[in-house]
Amino acid sequence: MALIAPFRALRPTPAAAERVAAVPYDVVNAQEAHALANGNPLSFLHVSRAEIDLPPHTDPYSDAVYGKAVENFAALKAKAPLVAEEAPSLYVYRLKMGNHVQTGIAGTFSIDEYDRGVIKKHEHTRRDKEDDRTRHMIDLRAQTGPVFLTYPASPAVDRVVGRITGAPPLFDFTAADGVQHTIWRATGADVSELVAAFDAIPRLYIADGHHRAASAARARQQLRGHNGAPGEWDTVLAVAFPDNQTQVLPYNRVVKDLGSHTPQSLLAKLREQFVVKAGPATPVKKGEVAMFLDGAWHTIVLGEAPRDLAPSDRLDVSRLQQTVLTPLLGIGDVRTDKRIDFVGGARGTSELEKLVSSGRCAVAFSLYPVSVDDLMQVCDAGGIMPPKSTWFEPKLRDGLLSHLI
């Protein structure tokens, strides 16, 4: 089963929601966060990235940063203001980006189920990033940004969502990046029906927010003490979207040099293994990778993946790594190799062309996006997705719904 529980959200007033809402803390660096929050004292980035209000080059993991986050959180509660709901609720959260629309349920989900693998993960986490968000949660006594979950679409959930979204929303605004955020509050019988509908869903999958989930589990261990007393810390704030609405964009690769190769010799080596033909910049199907090299786009036809491979090894991103990046370009561990970088699909293939044409990189690879079904198969097999293989878009906003623990 998938347990979902209503909670007493701490949220901005409708009039302040647009100014409070902020991009997730981990999709911007300190300089970008400072620019986004500049001139907006209500931006939640003052809480999630409090180093922007301290001297430049402040260690983001220093005591001063967490102290400033606590101070800014208290100030925001008064200024925005942020209000606590009188009764526990669930929320319907709709994201609209261009023609794409996805509608999820915001609530709190069981950390016990996360620990048992009912909430499945697909990537490893870094201890330093876990340490950061764990302390952030404990010092603020709040989970301030939701985990992004996906689940096998449920007609029972859809029916309740259809009824709720027929009413006026709590929040409705379009952010500076053009993404529309609309949130409805669910109460009464709607909450009961949603809880029952999720109880029939066998498993949930983390799409985005692995470090938030891992940090919530660690924060619980510290907050509940030795007696294991139950509390709000036993759950994690998340928004769950049905798999048939969740959008995954490619996570593309750029390599800074060709190693021992010239463009001509690299093409020759590729043609020894694969069919290589001209363009386009975006692959048209799974099993094809677009490559921008020496001012032109080429399609590398990987072909159909052998069925005897593990689900994670059948992915185009894995096959590109195993057949091109490692043996031909000498790229080993993509987590640590400084010769490779990654470009989220939302930035488009023009960004890849710009990086190569400017000389900052030598070659770029544009990938066909991994599907949600691919992700679920990897998780169900107990596997881990390759690093930087999924880019979920549009993104949720921090600060709209916080969970006090």
C-alpha positions as CSV (number, residue, x, y, z in Angstrom):
1,M,0.0,0.0,0.0
2,A,1.0,3.7,-0.3
3,L,0.2,5.6,2.8
4,I,-0.6,9.3,2.4
5,A,-1.6,11.5,5.3
6,P,-3.1,15.0,5.5
7,F,-1.0,17.6,7.4
8,R,-1.4,21.1,8.8
9,A,0.6,23.0,6.1
10,L,2.5,26.2,6.8
11,R,1.8,28.3,3.7
12,P,1.8,31.9,2.4
13,T,-1.4,33.8,2.0
14,P,-2.7,33.8,-1.6
15,A,-1.6,37.4,-2.1
16,A,2.0,36.5,-1.2
17,A,2.3,33.1,-2.8
18,E,3.9,34.2,-6.0
19,R,6.6,36.2,-4.2
20,V,7.3,33.5,-1.7
21,A,7.5,30.6,-4.1
22,A,11.1,29.7,-5.1
23,V,12.9,27.2,-7.3
24,P,14.2,24.1,-5.5
25,Y,17.3,24.8,-3.5
26,D,19.5,22.4,-5.4
27,V,18.8,23.5,-9.0
28,V,20.7,26.8,-8.6
29,N,24.1,27.8,-7.3
30,A,24.6,30.6,-4.7
31,Q,25.1,33.3,-7.4
32,E,21.9,32.3,-9.3
33,A,20.0,32.1,-6.0
34,H,21.2,35.6,-5.1
35,A,20.1,37.0,-8.4
36,L,16.7,35.4,-8.2
37,A,16.0,36.6,-4.7
38,N,17.5,40.1,-5.2
39,G,14.8,42.7,-4.5
40,N,12.3,40.2,-3.2
41,P,12.6,39.8,0.6
42,L,9.8,37.2,0.6
43,S,11.6,34.8,-1.7
44,F,11.9,31.4,0.0
45,L,15.5,31.3,-1.2
46,H,16.4,33.4,1.8
47,V,15.5,30.3,3.8
48,S,16.5,27.5,1.6
49,R,19.8,29.1,0.5
50,A,20.4,31.5,3.4
51,E,24.1,32.0,2.4
52,I,22.9,34.6,-0.1
53,D,22.3,36.9,2.9
54,L,25.8,36.5,4.2
55,P,29.2,37.7,2.9
56,P,30.3,36.3,-0.4
57,H,32.2,33.0,-0.3
58,T,30.6,32.0,3.1
59,D,30.9,28.3,3.6
60,P,27.3,27.1,2.7
61,Y,27.6,24.4,5.4
62,S,28.8,26.7,8.2
63,D,26.8,27.3,11.5
64,A,26.2,30.9,10.3
65,V,24.2,29.7,7.3
66,Y,21.9,27.5,9.3
67,G,21.5,30.2,11.9
68,K,20.6,32.7,9.2
69,A,18.0,30.2,7.7
70,V,16.3,30.0,11.1
71,E,16.3,33.8,11.4
72,N,15.0,34.3,7.9
73,F,12.3,31.6,8.4
74,A,11.0,33.4,11.5
75,A,11.0,36.7,9.6
76,L,9.2,35.3,6.6
77,K,6.5,33.9,8.9
78,A,5.8,37.4,10.0
79,K,6.3,39.3,6.8
80,A,4.6,37.2,4.2
81,P,2.9,36.2,6.4
82,L,3.0,32.4,6.5
83,V,-0.1,30.8,8.1
84,A,-0.6,27.4,9.6
85,E,-3.8,25.6,8.5
86,E,-6.2,25.0,11.4
87,A,-6.9,21.4,10.3
88,P,-4.9,18.8,8.4
89,S,-5.4,18.8,4.7
90,L,-4.2,17.3,1.4
91,Y,-3.6,19.5,-1.6
92,V,-4.0,19.1,-5.4
93,Y,-1.0,20.7,-7.1
94,R,-1.1,21.4,-10.9
95,L,1.9,22.4,-13.0
96,K,1.4,23.7,-16.5
97,M,4.4,24.3,-18.8
98,G,3.4,25.2,-22.4
99,N,1.1,22.4,-23.5
100,H,2.1,20.0,-20.8
101,V,-0.1,19.7,-17.7
102,Q,0.5,17.4,-14.7
103,T,-1.6,17.3,-11.6
104,G,-0.4,15.7,-8.3
105,I,-1.5,15.2,-4.7
106,A,0.5,17.0,-2.0
107,G,0.6,15.4,1.4
108,T,2.9,13.6,3.8
109,F,4.1,10.1,3.1
110,S,5.4,7.3,5.4
111,I,9.2,7.2,6.2
112,D,8.7,3.6,7.3
113,E,7.5,2.9,3.7
114,Y,10.6,4.7,2.4
115,D,12.8,2.6,4.6
116,R,11.1,-0.6,3.5
117,G,11.2,0.2,-0.2
118,V,7.5,0.8,-0.8
119,I,8.7,4.2,-1.8
120,K,11.4,3.3,-4.3
121,K,14.5,5.2,-5.1
122,H,16.6,5.1,-8.3
123,E,19.8,7.0,-7.4
124,H,22.5,7.1,-4.8
125,T,22.8,10.1,-2.5
126,R,25.8,12.0,-1.3
127,R,26.5,12.1,2.4
128,D,27.5,15.8,2.4
129,K,24.2,16.8,0.7
130,E,22.3,14.7,3.1
131,D,24.1,16.3,6.1
132,D,23.1,19.7,4.8
133,R,19.3,19.1,4.4
134,T,19.1,17.0,7.5
135,R,20.5,19.9,9.6
136,H,18.3,22.4,7.7
137,M,15.2,20.3,8.6
138,I,16.2,19.9,12.3
139,D,17.2,23.5,12.9
140,L,14.0,24.8,11.2
141,R,11.8,22.0,12.5
142,A,10.3,21.9,9.1
143,Q,10.4,20.2,5.7
144,T,10.2,23.2,3.4
145,G,10.5,21.6,-0.1
146,P,8.5,18.6,-1.3
147,V,9.9,15.4,-2.7
148,F,8.6,14.7,-6.3
149,L,7.0,11.2,-6.5
150,T,5.3,9.3,-9.3
151,Y,2.9,6.4,-9.1
152,P,0.9,4.1,-11.5
153,A,-2.0,6.2,-12.6
154,S,-5.2,5.5,-10.5
155,P,-8.7,6.2,-11.9
156,A,-9.9,6.5,-8.2
157,V,-7.4,9.3,-7.6
158,D,-8.3,11.0,-10.9
159,R,-12.0,11.1,-10.0
160,V,-11.4,12.9,-6.8
161,V,-8.9,15.3,-8.5
162,G,-11.5,16.1,-11.2
163,R,-14.0,17.1,-8.5
164,I,-11.6,19.2,-6.5
165,T,-10.2,21.1,-9.5
166,G,-13.7,22.2,-10.4
167,A,-13.6,24.6,-7.4
168,P,-11.7,27.9,-7.1
169,P,-8.0,27.3,-6.2
170,L,-6.1,28.4,-3.1
171,F,-3.1,29.6,-5.3
172,D,-2.9,30.3,-9.0
173,F,0.1,32.2,-10.5
174,T,2.6,31.9,-13.3
175,A,6.2,32.1,-12.3
176,A,8.9,34.0,-14.1
177,D,9.9,30.9,-16.1
178,G,6.4,30.6,-17.6
179,V,5.3,27.7,-15.4
180,Q,1.8,28.0,-14.0
181,H,1.3,26.7,-10.4
182,T,-2.2,26.1,-9.2
183,I,-3.0,24.5,-5.8
184,W,-6.4,23.5,-4.4
185,R,-7.0,22.5,-0.7
186,A,-8.8,19.2,-0.2
187,T,-10.8,18.6,2.9
188,G,-13.5,16.4,4.4
189,A,-14.7,13.4,2.3
190,D,-12.2,14.3,-0.5
191,V,-9.3,13.6,1.9
192,S,-10.8,10.3,3.0
193,E,-11.3,9.2,-0.6
194,L,-7.7,10.2,-1.6
195,V,-6.3,8.3,1.4
196,A,-8.3,5.2,0.4
197,A,-7.3,5.5,-3.2
198,F,-3.6,5.7,-2.4
199,D,-4.0,2.7,0.0
200,A,-4.7,0.6,-3.2
201,I,-1.5,1.8,-5.0
202,P,1.2,-0.8,-4.5
203,R,4.3,1.4,-4.6
204,L,5.6,4.9,-5.2
205,Y,8.7,6.0,-7.0
206,I,11.0,9.0,-6.2
207,A,11.3,11.0,-9.4
208,D,13.2,14.0,-7.9
209,G,14.3,14.8,-4.4
210,H,16.3,11.7,-3.2
211,H,18.4,13.9,-0.9
212,R,15.3,15.4,0.7
213,A,13.8,12.0,1.3
214,A,17.0,10.6,2.8
215,S,17.5,13.7,4.9
216,A,13.9,13.4,6.3
217,A,14.6,9.8,7.3
218,R,17.8,10.9,9.1
219,A,16.1,13.8,10.7
220,R,13.5,11.5,12.1
221,Q,16.2,9.4,13.8
222,Q,17.4,12.4,15.7
223,L,14.1,14.0,16.5
224,R,12.2,11.1,17.8
225,G,14.8,10.2,20.5
226,H,15.5,6.9,22.0
227,N,11.9,6.0,22.9
228,G,10.9,6.1,19.2
229,A,7.9,8.3,20.0
230,P,5.7,8.9,17.0
231,G,5.4,12.4,15.6
232,E,5.2,14.5,12.4
233,W,8.8,13.5,11.8
234,D,7.6,10.0,10.8
235,T,6.4,11.4,7.4
236,V,8.0,13.3,4.5
237,L,6.4,16.1,2.5
238,A,5.9,15.1,-1.1
239,V,3.8,15.6,-4.2
240,A,2.8,12.5,-6.1
241,F,2.0,12.7,-9.8
242,P,0.5,9.9,-11.9
243,D,3.0,8.2,-14.3
244,N,1.0,9.0,-17.4
245,Q,1.4,12.7,-16.7
246,T,5.0,12.9,-15.4
247,Q,7.3,14.5,-17.9
248,V,10.9,13.4,-18.2
249,L,13.3,15.4,-20.4
250,P,16.8,14.2,-21.5
251,Y,19.9,14.9,-19.5
252,N,22.5,15.6,-22.2
253,R,26.3,15.3,-22.1
254,V,29.1,17.6,-23.2
255,V,32.8,16.5,-23.3
256,K,35.5,19.1,-23.1
257,D,38.0,17.4,-25.4
258,L,38.3,14.4,-27.7
259,G,41.3,12.9,-25.9
260,S,43.6,11.3,-28.5
261,H,41.0,11.7,-31.3
262,T,40.4,14.3,-34.0
263,P,36.8,14.8,-35.1
264,Q,37.6,12.7,-38.2
265,S,39.2,9.8,-36.3
266,L,36.3,9.8,-33.7
267,L,33.8,9.5,-36.5
268,A,35.8,6.7,-38.1
269,K,35.8,4.8,-34.9
270,L,32.1,5.2,-34.4
271,R,31.4,4.0,-37.9
272,E,33.2,0.8,-37.1
273,Q,30.6,-0.1,-34.5
274,F,27.4,1.8,-35.5
275,V,25.5,3.3,-38.4
276,V,26.2,7.0,-38.2
277,K,24.2,9.4,-40.4
278,A,23.5,13.1,-40.6
279,G,21.3,14.9,-38.0
280,P,18.9,15.8,-36.5
281,A,19.7,17.5,-33.2
282,T,17.1,15.6,-31.2
283,P,16.9,11.8,-31.5
284,V,13.6,10.6,-32.8
285,K,13.4,7.3,-30.9
286,K,15.0,5.2,-28.3
287,G,18.2,3.5,-29.5
288,E,19.5,6.7,-31.3
289,V,21.9,9.4,-29.9
290,A,22.5,12.7,-31.6
291,M,26.1,14.0,-31.6
292,F,27.2,17.6,-32.3
293,L,30.8,17.4,-33.6
294,D,32.8,19.8,-35.8
295,G,29.8,22.0,-36.5
296,A,27.4,19.3,-37.6
297,W,24.8,17.0,-36.0
298,H,25.1,13.2,-36.5
299,T,22.8,10.4,-35.4
300,I,24.5,7.4,-33.8
301,V,22.2,4.4,-34.2
302,L,22.8,2.2,-31.1
303,G,20.0,-0.1,-32.2
304,E,17.7,-2.2,-29.9
305,A,19.3,-3.1,-26.6
306,P,19.8,-6.8,-25.9
307,R,17.0,-8.2,-23.8
308,D,19.4,-10.1,-21.5
309,L,20.8,-6.9,-20.1
310,A,19.7,-5.5,-16.8
311,P,17.0,-2.8,-17.1
312,S,19.6,0.0,-16.2
313,D,22.1,-1.3,-18.8
314,R,19.5,-1.2,-21.5
315,L,19.1,2.5,-21.2
316,D,20.6,4.7,-24.0
317,V,22.5,6.7,-21.5
318,S,24.2,3.5,-20.2
319,R,25.0,2.2,-23.7
320,L,26.5,5.5,-24.7
321,Q,28.7,5.4,-21.7
322,Q,29.8,1.8,-22.2
323,T,30.4,2.0,-26.0
324,V,31.4,5.6,-26.7
325,L,32.3,7.7,-23.7
326,T,34.5,5.2,-21.8
327,P,36.3,3.3,-24.6
328,L,36.6,6.1,-27.2
329,L,36.8,9.3,-25.1
330,G,38.3,7.9,-21.9
331,I,35.4,9.1,-19.6
332,G,35.4,6.9,-16.5
333,D,33.3,7.8,-13.5
334,V,31.0,10.6,-14.7
335,R,30.5,11.7,-11.0
336,T,34.1,12.7,-10.7
337,D,35.5,13.2,-14.2
338,K,36.0,16.9,-14.8
339,R,36.1,16.4,-18.6
340,I,32.3,15.8,-18.8
341,D,29.4,18.0,-17.9
342,F,25.6,17.7,-18.1
343,V,22.9,19.9,-19.6
344,G,19.3,19.5,-18.6
345,G,16.9,19.0,-21.5
346,A,14.9,22.1,-20.6
347,R,17.8,24.2,-21.9
348,G,17.5,22.7,-25.4
349,T,20.0,21.5,-28.0
350,S,20.9,25.1,-28.9
351,E,22.8,25.2,-25.5
352,L,24.8,22.1,-26.7
353,E,25.7,23.8,-30.0
354,K,26.7,26.9,-28.1
355,L,29.1,25.1,-25.8
356,V,30.8,23.2,-28.7
357,S,30.9,26.1,-31.1
358,S,32.4,28.4,-28.5
359,G,35.3,26.0,-27.9
360,R,34.4,25.3,-24.3
361,C,33.5,21.7,-25.3
362,A,34.6,19.5,-28.1
363,V,31.5,17.3,-28.6
364,A,27.9,17.1,-27.3
365,F,25.5,14.2,-27.1
366,S,21.7,14.7,-27.2
367,L,19.8,11.8,-25.8
368,Y,16.3,10.4,-26.2
369,P,14.6,10.9,-22.8
370,V,14.3,8.0,-20.4
371,S,10.6,7.1,-19.9
372,V,8.8,6.8,-16.5
373,D,8.3,3.2,-17.4
374,D,12.0,2.7,-17.8
375,L,12.6,4.3,-14.4
376,M,10.0,2.0,-12.8
377,Q,11.5,-1.1,-14.4
378,V,14.9,-0.2,-13.0
379,C,13.5,0.4,-9.5
380,D,11.4,-2.8,-9.5
381,A,14.5,-4.8,-10.5
382,G,16.4,-3.2,-7.5
383,G,18.7,-1.3,-9.8
384,I,20.1,2.2,-9.8
385,M,19.7,4.7,-12.7
386,P,23.0,5.9,-14.2
387,P,24.1,9.3,-12.9
388,K,22.4,12.4,-14.5
389,S,20.0,10.3,-16.6
390,T,16.6,12.0,-15.8
391,W,15.6,15.6,-15.8
392,F,12.0,16.1,-14.5
393,E,10.3,19.2,-15.7
394,P,8.4,21.3,-14.7
395,K,9.8,21.7,-11.1
396,L,7.8,22.1,-8.0
397,R,8.3,25.3,-5.9
398,D,9.7,25.5,-2.4
399,G,7.9,27.5,0.3
400,L,4.3,27.1,-0.9
401,L,3.6,24.2,1.4
402,S,5.9,23.5,4.4
403,H,5.5,20.6,6.8
404,L,6.3,21.4,10.5
405,I,8.1,18.6,12.3
